[in-house]
Amino acid sequence: MSTNEKIIIYQVFTRLFGNSNTRCKKNGFIDDNGCGKLADFTTKALGEIRNLGATHIWYTGIIEHATQTNYSRYGIRPDHPAVVKGKAGSPYAIKDYYDVDPDMANSIPDRMKEFENLVKRSHKANLKVIIDFVPNHVARQYKSDAKPEGVIDLGENDDQNVAFNPQNNFYYIPGQQLQGEIDLHMYAPEAYVENPAKATGNDKFDAWPSINDWYETVKLNYGVDYMNGRWGHFNPIPDTWNKMLDILLFWAGKNIDGFRCDMAEMVPVEFWGWVIPKVKEQYPNIIFIAEVYNPNEYRNYIFNGHFDYLYDKVGLYDTLRALICGHESATNIPFRWQSLTGIEKNMLNFLENHDEQRIASEFFAGNPFKAIPAMVISACMNTNPVMIYFGQELGEAGMDEEGFSGRDGRTTIFDYWTIDTIRRWRNGGKFDGKLLNKEEKRLQRFYSTLLNLCNKENAIREGEFFDLTYANLEGCIFNEHKQYAFFRKSGKDLIFIVVNFDENPVSPCVKIPTHAFDYLNIPFKESYKAKDLLTGNIENITMAPDQCTQILLEGYGAKMLKIKL
């Protein structure tokens, strides 16, 4: 792969991808509903994902987490159902940092080997591998059955008589048993008992988590005394730091290519600034992606925490979602990229992931095609990475009521289930498109075309960016609230990108300022031959300094007009 490759991530919820069961039962166990396997990512499957334009695949939910499925016969400690969300459990309630989720193995004793083979297959398909690292919290019954010899388990040497000790791995509520607004008995023979109670993962430092808290998890201690002024105690290095370094090195040693770090901003930036360089000393090409939602912390986690990329959620995602839904103006887009000056290449763009509602859901757009203009912006505005979530390219609506995950427009991360569009796309592993309808095929073609353009076109992959909004405010034939236009340029390649968030076809006249001609070194001609990269159509357009260029756009449409200067 090219060193200046634009990163295109295909996020997949691993246990759902290959599940072909069409008769899933609400709140069903694995024997009822089945489960996808690592082996379902065949050479053919990975090739199809690569053909979509992906350069990286993020396998969500690889590391073993708490579940209501009993694997005790394989030497895996079972979990009490009271502290597991859903029958399958949350992939973000890790119960063993050194093991692979047994749900996804064909041969449970060989589950780590199956994962290692998956990494090899992915690389053979020219896909780099990203997995989750969950640093802030673990499952309430965390216990590693697979830890390497000599590794001391989390909490094993903790002093449970004190609320905080920098060398403890957990926070405690001494003298209090876990209570909370949750059913600690569930349908188990005996109630779940935790005494002393541990602090809950979402920074709840008491013994009473509610049903809306991350009650199935406990907070890890990185040396921050949250109950006494949030002071950091980082000298000597807290024990948790060293344990997490060992875990990161363990997985990096499996030849993966990156970590997506869950809720990274809930872990002190000092830890990241210490651990990431240490990992990169041994694995210099590995990337770290942070889930960070506070824009005031972006530069801190990039420059001091040494992250390669951060989520651009509270910014571009929120703006584009509001635009798709008709609640915001396209004139807000420039503010989003201007606020990121100096770190724009470090932001990961997306319109879907496992936390967000599906575009096609009734809670978002209701129509996946309404997101086409937003997707073009997300993918083409800069050289930074872009991500799609499996099924997004097919218009998956996420409107099932699976069990613990109610009907909320999200694809479940807690239940054993199947994903209709993915199941039909797979068609038993043939990927022949026979079970997809015309609209699903059309949407898939759009995503494939767009994502592949990101690396085929130098101007998108590495070119300069020029926003045309400022020259088109209060235009008589350009609705700056519904249309957005910009240039990307590299060498003699100029791509003129115009999108339309309106449901109706429009013919906006885009004013191109003299400054754009000067800044991008665009030679003046009477007319320019342009190829729409999304359709292959050829058209002639006129562009002149401080004059308007008319562009025909479909409702919810976009054009990417490539001009050879």
N, C-alpha and C positions, 0 to 999 in steps of 0.2 A: 504494500500500500504506500501511496505517496505520503511524504512527511507533512505536506501541506493539505492533506485531505480534510474536507469538511466532514465532521462527525455526524452521522445519521444513525440514531439509536432506535431500534425496534424493541420496545418493552413488551415482555410477554409474562403473563401470570402462569408459571410453569405447570402447575398441577391441573390447570383448566384446558390448556392448549389441545392435548390429545384425547380428551375424554369424549367418546362417541356415543355415550348413553343418551338416548332420546327420551327416556321416561324417568327423569329425575324427580325425586320426591322431596317436598319441602321439609327442611330439617332432617334430611336423610343422612344415614351413616354411609361410610365408604362402601359397604356391601350392598346398599340400596342404590347408590348413585354412581359408583365407580370413581375413578381418578385417572387423570392423564399421567403418563410416565416420561422419564427422561429419554427413553428409547423412542418415543413418538417424534422426537426431533431427528428424523432420519436425514440422510444425505439429500434426499429430494426436498424435504420440508425446509431445510436450511438453505438450499439452493434457491427456492422460491422466495424466501425472506431476503436473501441477497439480491435477487432480481427486482424486488420492490425498490431497491436503492439503499438498503441498510448497509452500514459499515460495521456496526456494533449491535450485539443483541444483549439485552439486559434480562437475565433469567431471575425473575422475582420469586422469592420464597425457596431458595436452595437450602439454606442452613436449617437444621432441625429445630422445630418449634413445638410448643405445647399443642396437644391434640386430644380429642376424645376417643381416638382409635387406640386400642390397646396393643402394644408391641412388646409386652413383657417377655414373651417367649423368645424374643431375640436379644434379651438382656437390656432392654430399654425401659426405664422406669415409667410407669403410667402416670397420667396427670389427673388430678381431681377435676371433675366436670364443672365445679363451681367457679374455677379460675381459668376456664377456657372459653373464649368467645366463639360460638358456633361449634358444629361437630368437627370440622376440619381444623379449626383454630387459626389464630392470626399468625402470619409469617413474621410479624414484628414482635412476637413474644418468644424469643429464642430460649430453648431449654438446654441446648448443647452447642456451643460455638465451634466445636471440633467435629461436627457430624453433619451428614446430609439427611434431609427429610425422608424418612422411610416410605412415606406415601407414594413417592414417585419412582421407586425402584422396582424392577421386575424381580430381582433377587435381593431381598433385604440385606442379607449378610454382605453382599457385594455392592452396596449402594454407593460407596465412595469411588469404587472402580468405575461404576456406571457414570458418575459425574465426570471423572477424569476422561472417560471416552467421549462424553458429550463435548467437553472442551476441545478435544482433538478433532472431532467432526466439525465443530463450528469453525475452527481455524482452517481446516481443509476447504470449507465453503467460503473462505475469505471473510469471515465474520470474527471480530474481536469480542471477547466475553466480559461482561460486567455482572457482578453479583452484589447483593445488598450486604452492607455492614451495619449492624444495629447497635450503636454504642451507648445509647442513653439508658436503656432499660432491658431487663430480661424477664422471662416467665417467672411467676411466683415460685414455682417448684424447680428452679434451675438446678440441674445436676448433670455434669458431663460424664457420660458413660464411655466416651471415645477419646478422652484427652490423652495426649502422648505421655509416655512414661516420664515421671518426674514433675509433671505439671500439677500445681496446687490449685484446687477448684476455687471458683469465686465464693467468697464468704466462709471458706473452710477455716481460716485463722482469724475471723473477725471477733472483736470484743463486743458482744451483743448487749452488754450492760450500759453502754453509752450511746447517745443519739448520734454523735459524730466523732469520728477519729479519722484523720487523713489517710491512715493505712488500712482502714476498713474498706471493703468492697461495696457495702450496702449502708443505708441509713436506717436507724432503728427508732422505735417508739418504746423505750424501756418501760416495763411493767404493764404494758397494754397488749391485749390480744386483738387480732384483726377482727373488726366488726363490719361496719359499712351497710349501705343500702343494697346489698346483694344477697342472694340466697346462697349461703355457705354450705348448705346441705345438698341442694339440687336433688338428683335421684340416686346419689351414692349411698351405700350402707351407713357411712359415718360422715359427719360434717367436716369441712376443711378447717384445720386449726393452724394458725400461725402466731406463735407467741415467743418472743415479742414480735409485734407487727413491724413490717418493713414499710418504708415510705413508698408510695405509689409512683409509677413511671412519669406521670404528668406533673411532677413536682408537688405532690400532695403529701405533706409531712405530718400526717396524723393517721390514726387507726380506723378512719371512717370514710373510705372511698365510696362514691356514689356510683350508680349505674352508668352515669355519663363520664366517669373518670376512666383512665386506663387501668381499671381495677385488676386486670389479669397480669399486670407487670409490676416489677419493683425497680426503683431508681438506682442506678449505679453511682458510686461515689468516686469522683475525680479530684477530691481534695478541696471542694468548695463547701463552706459552712453556711448553708442557706438560711438557717434559723438565727444566725448571729451576724447579720450584716453582709452576707454573701462573700465573706473574705476567702481568698484562695490560699491554700497551704500547699505549695508546690515544691518546697525544698525541706526535706528530701523528696525525691520523686514518689508520688503516691503509688501504692501497690497496684491499683487498677490500671494505671498507665502502662506498667510493664506487662501486665496480663493481656491488655488489648493489643500491645505491640506484638506479642507472641502470636495472637490470634490472626492479626493481619498478615504477618509473615507466613503463617501456616497456609492461608488461602492463596496468597501471592505465589507460594511455592507450587500450587496446583496449575500454574501457567495461565492464570486468568489475566485480564488486561486492565481491569479497573474495578473500583468500588463505588457504589452509590451509597452515601452515608446518611442513614435515616436520622432526621431531626438533629442535624449536626450542630445547630445553634444552641441546643440544650446542653451541650458538652463544652467546657471552657475552651476558648480559642487557643489558650496556652498549650493544651494537650495536643491539638492538631499541629501547631507550630513545632512541636517536639517530635510527634510520631511520624508525620508524613515524610519529612526529610530522611528519617531513619529507614522507612520502608523503601524509599527511592534510592537510597544508597545501594541496596541489593537488587532492586527492580526499577531501574531508572525510567522505563517507559510506561509504567503503570499510572493510570489516571485516577483522580479522586474527585467525585461529584458530590456536592453538599446540598442537602435539603435545608435551605435557609429562607425564612420568610420576612425577616426584618431588613428593609433596604438600608437602614442606618448601620447595619453590620456587614454589608456586602464587602466593602474594601478591607475590613478587618479580617474576615475569613479568607479572602484572597491573598492579601499581602502578608499578614501575620500568621494566618492558619495554613497558608501554602496550598489551598485548594486550587485545582485546575479549573473547575466549573461550578457554578451555582445555579439553582433553579431561578428562572425569571417568572415567578408566579405573581407576586405582588408588584405588578408593573405591566409588562406586555400581555401576559395571559389575561389578567383581569380586564385590561382595556379592550383586548380583542373579543373577549367573551361578551362584554357589555355592548360592543359594536354589533356583533352578530345578533344579539337580542334586541337591538334598536334602542339601547339606553344611553349611549354615549356617542360622541362625535369623533370622527377620524382625525380631527385637528389635535386630539390628545396624544396621538402616536408620536409626533416629534418630541414632546415632553418626555416620553418614556425612554427613547434612545438617548436624548440629551442628558438625562439624569445618570446615565451609565457611562459617560465619557471617560475613557481610560480603562474601563473594565468590560466594554461591550463584547469583546471576544471571549470573555470568561462566563458568559451567561448561556444557559441551556433553555431554548425555547420549546414550548409544547402547547397543545390544545387539549390533550387528554393524558391522564395517567391513572393509576389505581386509586388515587385519592379523590379524583375529580369526577363529576358527572359526565356521562357520555354526551357528545354533541347531538346525537340523534334522539336522545331521551326527551321526554315531555318536560323535564325540569331544566333543559338547556335550550337547544334550538328547535328540536322536534324534526329537523330535516338536515341530514349531514351535508347536503350541497350548500347550505347557507354558510358553511365554514370555509368554502373554497377561497374567497379573497383573504380571509385571515390566515389560512394555511400557507398561501403564497407569500404573505408578509413574513410569517414566522420562519419559513424556510429560506427566504431569499434576501432578507434585509441586511444581513451581515455574514461574516465568515464563521460565526459561532455555531455550536452544535444545535441540532434540532431533533426532536423525538416524537414518535407516534406510539400509541398504545394498541396492542393487538386487537384487531377487529375495527379499529377506527377507519381503516382504509376500505372497509366493507359496509360501513354505516351501522355497526352494532349499536343497538339502542340501550342495552343494559336495563331493561324494564321488567326483568323477572323478579319474583319474590322468592328468593332462594331459601331463606331460613332466618338465621341470625341477621343477615343482611336483608333488610326489607326492600320493598319496591321504591327505590330512591334514585334511580337513574345511574347507578354505579354497578359495575360488575363485581360480584362478591369476592372478598378476600378471606372470608370466614367459613365458607360452606363447600361441600362437595357438589359440583355442578358441571354443566356443559354449556358452551357458548355457541348459540345457534349458527351465527354467520361463519365462525371459525370451523365448526364441525362440517358445514356444507362446503366451505372452501377446501378443506382437507379431503373430503370425499374418500374416506378410507385410506388416505395416503397418496391418492392419485393426483390431487391438485389440478384437476382437468377443467374446473370451472362449470361442470355440467349441472351442479345443484345451485349455482348462484343465479339470481335473476338479472335482467338487463341493467337495472339501475345500480345494483351492487357491482357488476362488472365495469360499468362506466366510472363509478367512483374509484374503484381499484386502479383502473387505467390512469385516472388523473393523479392519484398518489404515486404510482410507479413512475409516471412521466416526470412529475415535479421532483421527487426525491432523487432520481437518477440525474436530472439536470444539475443538481447541487454540486456534483463532482465532475460531470461532463463539461460544464461551462466554466472556464477560468474566471470569468467576471463574477460568477456567483461564489465560487470556491474561495477566491482570494482577492477579488477586485475591490475598487473604491465604491463608496456609497454616496449618493447625493439625493437629499429629500427635496421634493418640489412643492411641499405644502405652502411655504411662506409666499411663493409667487402666485398662489391660486386661492387666496382668501377673498371671500365676497365676489367670486367670479360669477359672471352672468350665465355661463354655460358649463360651469363646473361646481358641483355640489361638494364643498370641502368636508361636509359632515358625513357624506355617504361614499365618496370616492377618495382614493389615495394613490399618489404617483411618486415614483422615484427611479433613479438610474443606478445601475451597477456597471462598472467599466474596468476592463483589464486590457492593456495594449490597444489593439485596433478593434476589440470587441466591446460594443456598447449594447446593454440590454435596458430597454425602456419598459418599465413595469407599471401597469395601471390596473387597479382593482375596483370592483363595484359592490358595495354592501347593500344596495337597493335591490328589491325583488324584481324591479322592472328594468328592461333594457334601456340603456342610456347612450348618448353620444357626447360625452364631455369634451370640451376644448381645454387642453392642458397648456397653460402658459409656461414656456421654458425661458427662464431669465438669461440675460447675457452672461451672468456670472457662471452659470452651468457650462456654457460653451467654453468660457475661458478656463475654468477650474479643471474640466475634464478633457480639455484640448480637442473639442469637437469641431471638425472643419465644416464650414458653412456650404451647403449645397441647395439646389432648388428642391430636390426631393431625395428621399432615402429609401432604398429597398430594404424591407424588414421581413423577417421570418418569425411568426408566432411560434415559439418553442413548445407551447402547450398543444397546439393543433397541427403544426407543420405548414399552415397556410402562409402564403406570401402576399404582402400588400405593400403599396407605396405610400409613404407618409411625408408630409412637409414639416420641417422643423426650422425655425428661424429665431434669432435672438429677440426676446421680449414679445414674441408672437405666439399664437395659440395653435396647437396641434390637435386635430379632431381624432378621437379614438372611439370605435364602436364596441360596446360592451354588453354582454348578456346580463340578465338579472342574476345576481350573486356570481358574476363572472370575473374573469381576469385575463389579461394579455401580458405576455412576456415577449416583447418585440426585439429580436436580435438584429443589430445593424453592424455591418462590417464597414468601418470607417476608412 
